[in-house]
Each structure stands twice: as structure tokens, then as C-alpha cells.
Amino acid sequence: MPASSSGSKTRDDLPLYRQVKDHIVGRIQAGDWPETARVPSENELTRDLGVSRMTVHRALRELTAEGWLERVQGAGTFVAQAKPQSEILSIHNIADEIRERGHAHTAEVCLLRREKARAFEAKLLGLRRGEALFHSIIVHRENGLPIQLEDRIVNPAVAPAYLDQDFTAITPNHYLMQAAPLSEAEHVVMAVAPSKEECRLLEITAGTPCLLLRRHTWSGKRPVTWARLLHPGDRYRLGERFSAETAR
């Protein structure tokens, strides 16, 4: 397991297109660009951010695939409207799901470290920009086959020992449920196209359809975590069984 970092890191070590994505999502989360608002053009973003047009184009393309933006031919790029959703999903521990099927769960910790919160991350976790957060990226496997890429940020105030955990032995879900008992959760599910790096980690080919679950949780009034749970569409499905009483 990678050793946890003792100091905070900026995220300027990320590829430029990821930094552009963070900037755009930060403006959306901060309310600077509300739903249906037109975002600056590729030329404007290239000039304002001091990066290449190819970098901006990739960032916009991926944010569109992830459901943050909508691109209208001849009109520009706009902040996507929230899509209708049904509240049918519970919080499940993926390791338990796999074991209940009689299969073996293993996990590969790709990243586990302290970072400085960017604007949109600070808003999600109730922090100030630049404050520390914890960031983990984990690939979950079922009988050796990757079925979930978990990219998670965590509020250190409610889960201070997060970086000390061995997430090859327990899942973040298991630890967080004990450290900060769940009181509220928000799920958003969408179909997305995976990035090149996500394809590499999930061992899938480019263009493979994927299912993305974005999960935001609270303990009491305090935000605990925000996670992107990415699944290859042909290896995983989301569902829930409920009674007639709960369906009303």
C-alpha cells in the first residue's frame, strides 16, 4: 500500500487538462456559472487560463461526457441542467456485495494522500479553499477483474485517521461508516465515456460505456465525503429491491 503523505500537496502535479476541468467545475459549484449558463468559448478559456486549445478541448469534451456540460452545435457550451433522478439506491459496501455473490474481493490502492482543496472541493466538503483534504483512488476487483474505480475526497475533520487505514484490507465505506455514521446521502447516476487513464486502471478499451455513480454523504450537518464510483457497463449494474410501502 502506498505510504500516506505527511504534508499537503497542491494538485498542480495533475495534467493540465485535469486542472482546467477542476477550474470549470469549481466555477459551477461556486455558482458563478449556474445551470444553462453559457461557459466561455475554447478560445476564451485558452487565453484566460494560458493553456493550449487542445488542452481546453479535451477538458470540455470530458466534462460533457461526465454530465457537467452540454455542447450545442453552433451555439456554444452550456452548464448542464440537473437531470431527473429516482431515489432508489442505498449505500452498499462493494466488498460485501462481491462476497455475497460468493466471489473474491481485492483492492489496489493507486493513490492515498493529503491535498489542498480547490474551490469546488472545498464547497463540497464544507472547507475553505486551500485547506487540507484526503484523496484516495482505489480499484476494486471481483475475482481479479476490475469492476469499480473509486475516486474519493474526504473531510479530515470527520475522518482524521483516513490516511492511516489499509484499504486493501477494509474499504473506505467500511471505515467511514464507523468514523462518521451516515445521516444523509445524495446519489447521481449517469452514463459516461471513460478517460484514457480510467480505461487503463479498469483494464478496458477506449470507448467502453461506463456507469458513473457520484455520491455525496453527510454525518449530522457535516459533509463527510464525495466520491466518483466508475463501473464498466458490461461488468456491473445498479439496482434496488423495495417494498410497495417504500415505493409510495
N, C-alpha and C positions, 0 to 999 in steps of 0.2 A: 504494500500500500504506500502511495506517495506520502512523504512527510508533510505535515501541515506547516505553513509559513508562520514565522513568528512576528512578522511585520506586515503592515498593509501594503498592497500593491495597487498602483493605478491600473487601468485597463488599456493604457496606451500601447501595451505589447500586443494587443489584438490587431488583426489585419485591418487595413484602412476601411474596407467596405463594412466591417462589423462596427467600427467606430461611427461611420455615417449612419448605419442602422440605429445605433444607440442614440445618436443625436436626434433623429427623426422621431423615434418612439418617445424619447424624453419630452419633446415638444408636444406630442399628442397627449401624453399622460399629464403634463403640466397644464393642459387646457389651452395652450397657445394656438393649437390647430384643432378646433372642435370637429365633430362628425360632419361630413360633407364639405368641409373647407378645402379649398384648393391649396396644395402644397407648392412650394417653389419649383420651378422647372429644373431639368437637369443642368441647363446652362447656369441658372442662378445658384444652385447648390454647389456646382463646380467652382464658381467664382467665390462664393461666400465661405466655403469650407477649405478651399485651397487644395483640392484633390482632383484627380483626373475624371473626365466624363465617364470613362469605362467603370471606374470605381462607384460613382454615383448610380450609374445604370444598374449595376449588379445589386446594390443596396435596395433600390426601388423595386427591382424585379422580385427579390426575395421577400420584401415586406408585403408586396402584393400577393404572393403565393401564401404567405402566413396569415393573410386576412386583415392586416393593418391598413392597407391602402387599396384603392380601386383606380385603375388606369382607363381612361376613356379616350379612344382614338380621336385625335383632332381637337380634344378639349383640355387634356392635361391629366394630372394625377390628383386624387382627392382622398381625404381621410374616410375610410370605410365606415358605413353605418353599422351599429351593433345588429347582429343577426338574431332572429328569434331563437330561443332555446328552451328545451324542456328540462326541468329539474328532476332527473330520474337517477342520477349517479350518486353512489355512496363513496366513501373513502376506503379503498382496499389496499392492503399490503401485497405488492406483486409477488413477493416470496411465498406468502401464504396461498395465493391463487395458484401458483405453479405447483406447490406441494400437494394441494388438494386434487390436482389432476394426476397425482402420482408421479410427477416428474421432478427433476433436479434443478434447483435454482443456484446460479452462481452470479457473481457481480465483479465487474472490473472498474476500479476507481481510476478515472482518467485525469481528474483534477479535484483538489481539495485544498482550499486556501482562503486567506483573508484578503479582501479587496476594498477599495474605496467606492462608495456608492455614487453612481451617476444620477442625474436628475430623476429619470423615470423610476429607477430602482429605489431611490430614497422615498419617493412618493408612495410606492407600493408597500414598503416596509415601515413607513412612519419615521424615517430617519431624516437627517439633514444631509444635503449634498456633501460628499467628501468623508462622511462618517464611515466606519468600518462595517462591512457585511461579510458573511461567509458564503462561499460559492463552491458548489460541487457539480461534477459531471460524472455520471455513472452509467455503464452499460449493463443491463440486466439480461441474463441468458436463461433459456429454458432448454435443458438437455444440450447445452453448448451453443444453441442458436440465439443470436441477439433478437430480443423481441421488444425491448424498450430502451430508449436513450433518455435519461433523466438529467435535465439541466436545471439546477435549483439554486436560488438565493435565499438566505436565512437571516433573520434578525438576531444578532448576537445577544441582545438584552433578554430574550426569552429562551434561548438555547445556547448558553455560554460554552458548553462542552462539546459543541458540534464537531469541531476540528479534531477532537481527541478520540472520536469513535472509529472503530474498524468496520467500515461499510462493506467489507467482504464477508463479515460475519452477521451483521444485522443491517437492515435497510434504514435509510433516513426516516421513512414513515414510522418505523418501529420506535426509533429514538425520539422523534418529535412528539409522538402521541403520549409518551411518558413525560417528556420535559415540559411540554406546553399543551395540556389537554384541549382538544378541539372544541370550539363553541360555534364556529361558523365557517362555511367554505363556499367558494364560488368556482364553478366549472365552466369552461368554454371549450367546445369540441369543434374541430374543423378539419377538412381535408387539405393537405399541403404538399408541395413538392420539396423534397429534402435538399439541403445544400450538399456540396461535394464532400465536406468534412463529415456531415451526418451520414452520408452514404458509406464513407469509409468505416466509421465506427459501427454502423449497423450491418455492415457487410452486404450491402445491396447495390444494385446497379443504378446509374443515373436515370432519373425519370420514374423510379418506382413510386407509386402512390403511397402516401403515408397518412396516418391519422394522428392529429395533434390534440392533446388534452392540456389546456392551460389551467392550472389550479392555484388559487389564492386562498390562504387559510388564516384564521384568527383564533386567539385564545383569550377569552374575555373581550376586551376592547382593543387588544394589541395585535397588530399583524405579525404573523409568525414566519410565513414562507410564501414564495411564489415560484412555481415550477412549470417547466415545459416538458411534457412527457410525450415523446415521439415514438410511434409504433409503425413498422412496415405493415401496410394494409392487408397483405396476404398471410401475416403471421399472428395477428391479434385482432380482437373485436371487443367493443364495449357494450355492455348490456346490464339490465337490472330486472329482477323479478319483484313485482309488488302486488299487494292485495287490492281488492276493489275498494276497501276503505281508504287506503293511502292514495288511490288514483283519483279520488274526488277533489 
